[in-house]
């Protein structure tokens, strides 16, 4: 793993960065928060109101996103505003959100229900 250290910061330049993004995107509320922050920086109370989430829930998810290194805080008087940590993340999120995925509509989960995102396993195709 390679890192570039600045005072108090480490830039991750290996697969761990992808794992951190994956952790953030794995939760619906964190995805919603990231998409809101993609539009513009915001205060937690405003995010809670816009997304109809509790302030505590928003705070917990923002702490996770900050711990993953995806958002940062900016002091504005006595308040703290959140924004995406890197402009490259904004471009990557915009690209990911605009993906067109090819999904076989006839697939079903092991229980016989239509497949959802949690039903897909990343397994190698034995016929390849």
Residue pairs with C-beta under 8 A, 6 or more apart in sequence:
1 12
1 13
1 14
1 16
2 13
2 14
3 10
3 11
3 12
3 13
4 10
4 11
4 13
5 11
12 20
12 69
17 69
20 68
20 69
20 70
21 68
21 70
21 92
23 64
23 68
24 30
24 31
24 34
24 64
24 65
24 68
24 70
25 31
25 34
25 96
27 61
27 64
29 51
29 53
29 57
29 61
30 61
30 64
30 65
32 51
32 53
33 47
33 51
33 58
33 61
33 62
33 65
34 65
34 70
34 71
34 84
34 93
35 93
35 97
36 42
36 47
36 50
36 51
37 47
37 71
37 82
37 83
37 84
38 84
38 90
38 93
38 94
38 97
41 74
41 81
41 82
41 83
41 84
42 50
42 81
42 82
42 83
43 76
43 79
43 80
43 81
43 82
44 55
44 58
44 59
44 62
44 80
44 82
45 55
47 53
47 58
47 62
47 82
48 54
48 55
48 57
48 58
51 58
62 71
62 82
65 71
65 82
66 72
66 73
66 82
69 85
70 84
70 85
70 89
71 82
71 83
71 84
71 85
72 82
72 83
72 84
72 85
73 80
73 81
73 82
74 80
74 81
74 82
74 83
75 81
84 90
84 93
103 115
107 114
107 115
108 114
108 115
109 115
109 116
109 119
110 119
